[in-house]
Amino acid sequence: MPKIKNRDTLISIALVMPSIVAVGIFVYGFILWSLRVSLSQWKGLLPDYTWVGLKNYFELFADPRFHIDIRNTVIFTVVFVGGSLVLGLFMAILLDQNLPGESFFRNIFLFPMAISFIVTGVVWRWLMNPATGSRISGFNQLFHSLGLDFLINRWHTTPTWGIAAIALAAIWQMSGYTMAMYLGGLRGISDDLREAARVDGASEWQIYRHIIFPLISPITLSAMIILGHISLKVFDLIVAIAGKQLPLDVPAIYMWQVTFDGYFFGKGAAISILLLLVVSVLVIPYIYYNLKNEADV
Amino acid sequence: MNLFQSRVPFRFQWRYLLLLPLLFMTAFYLIPMYLMIVTGFKAFDEVSLKTIWQLPSSIAFDNYIEAYAKLTPYLWNSINMVVPAAIISSILGSVNGFVLARWKFRGADVIFPLILFGMFIPYQSILIPLVEFMRSINMYGGLPGLVLAHVIYGIPITTLTFRNYYATIPKELIEAARIDGADLLKTYFYILLPLSIPSFVVVLIWQFTSAWNDFLFAVVLTNPDAWPITVALNNMAGSQIIAWNVQMAGSLLAALPTLLVYIFLGRYFLRGLMAGALKG
């Protein structure tokens, strides 16, 4: 018997080793490689690993463009995550009321998840046409014809806050996802619990306030982390809506331009490592607690 | 009066008022699709800014024909890239998931989270080495390099989905097979693999959708003749020469494969989505 066991162990190792080695190299090896590039003065097409310490990082912290990136990322994250959570919870609660057509609505709210940020961006670029007056179009024209002229705005061409308009397109794409997460949580709450509260005379609002919201708060945290790390990485959607322009710059676009258009590899790598650090702060505890909970169950 | 209270008479009628916000939300989600489809069918002289919300006066397929002619090579690039990428990463995920779910070796508790982390990283942080590496092994610029990237960076999510699924299969089933003399590989091929067809569907759909919709790897790793549809569409939309109606037709063509998968296999798509939040 022990013989068979050893053979099984060998087979197991042989089966997973290729993947472990691949992830080891392509994720961890490449991250270390990027880190090394970020500490070098490499600019131009030929690699140059001359050590410059944290110079690239210090330059970034003093770089006005990077400050715009941070501001834009904060605005985008707050609008996108906040909007998706509010809308997702709202839709999930409505869908949890046993109304007719529930699966129809659910499917409609989720379908944007199936298409690419590029397609979303190409269509939303047209919807968010900033022209006014005789060239009015898109949403602005719709608002005008509905008598909602106060809603007419310049969308992503608004100074400073333009990035929030991009976040609207992202909310359109991803709020169905938060809806699905919340709905899963609401479905997991037993009807007995609600019934017991009703028998005790609780109003429907009190049931949500004191029983259901506390029970689904872990979902809010999960959704914040998942959406938050997506918003830190946002790239395709902005490129498709507005191209690469300074007022709508984010770290991912800056990294792309400085590296692949400008050949400042050291600086590009430094941006990417900073991005990785921020994402890690969100994601590592998340993975840890998820797996720990799983082990406890 | 409380709309929800169960003892209110005609409660079912009041409750239906909640359909109003749902219908409003439906409009919000469908408006971009409406515009995309309607504009794609409009003739060029109808695509003025003023009439964008109106239905076309006649249905014209010219835009689809033009967009299709322009985008066909890129659609094929996408298909040729997505199919092998989805299949290979699903097989790897199944094998890994099987081993990691069944075999508690020392260090498994460390290896699994380390693999998982790979699905959350911003890919910018591996992009420069990836390009250098692909150049050094002569896989830069073409589809094989892009397939390789999707396969490897797909390992975390495919492994996770299969591991979570295999962990739900009763131990007794596996032990019974072992008592009957099946070794590890036979247990996998004859017991677990047939049971995991639904998981394969979930993972294949997930990988198909994410590789089809990917832009970042494609734009960095491929030359124009190997561009997948996302890069080609973005380029087409960025040029001033191509009219809106053709762009919208092109958008629909680019979105159609994943939309069809969603329409016909939405249940499996949703399971993949939830796995992506680690909730297997």
Interface residues (C-beta under 8 A of the other chain):
Chain A: I4 R7 D8 T9 I11 S12 L15 V16 P18 S19 I20 A22 V23 F26 V27 Y28 G29 F30 I31 W33 S34 V37 P47 L87 F90 M91 L94 L95 Q97 L99 P100 G101 F105 N107 I108 F109 L110 F111 P112 M113 A114 I115 S116 F117 I118 V119 T120 G121 V122 V123 W124 R125 W126 L127 N129 A131 R135 I136 S137 G138 Q141 L142 S145 W172 G176 Y177 A180 M181 G184 R198 S203 E204 S222 A223 I226 H229 L232 K233 F235 D236 V239 A240 G243 P251 A252 M255 W256 T259 F260 F265 G268 A269 I271 S272 I273 L275 L276 V279 S280 V283 I284 Y286 I287 Y288 N290 L291
Chain B: N2 L3 F4 Q5 S6 R15 Y16 L18 L19 P21 L22 M25 T26 F28 Y29 L30 I31 P32 M33 L35 M36 T39 L49 K50 I52 W53 L92 V95 N96 F98 V99 L100 W103 F105 D109 I111 F112 P113 L114 I115 L116 F117 G118 F120 I121 P122 Y123 Q124 S125 I126 L127 I128 P129 L130 E132 F133 I152 Y153 I155 P156 T159 D183 L184 L185 T209 W212 N213 D214 F215 L216 V220 T230 L233 N234 A237 G238 W244 Q247 M248 S251 A254 A255 T258 L259 V261 Y262 I263 G266 F269 L270 L273 M274 G276 A277 L278 K279
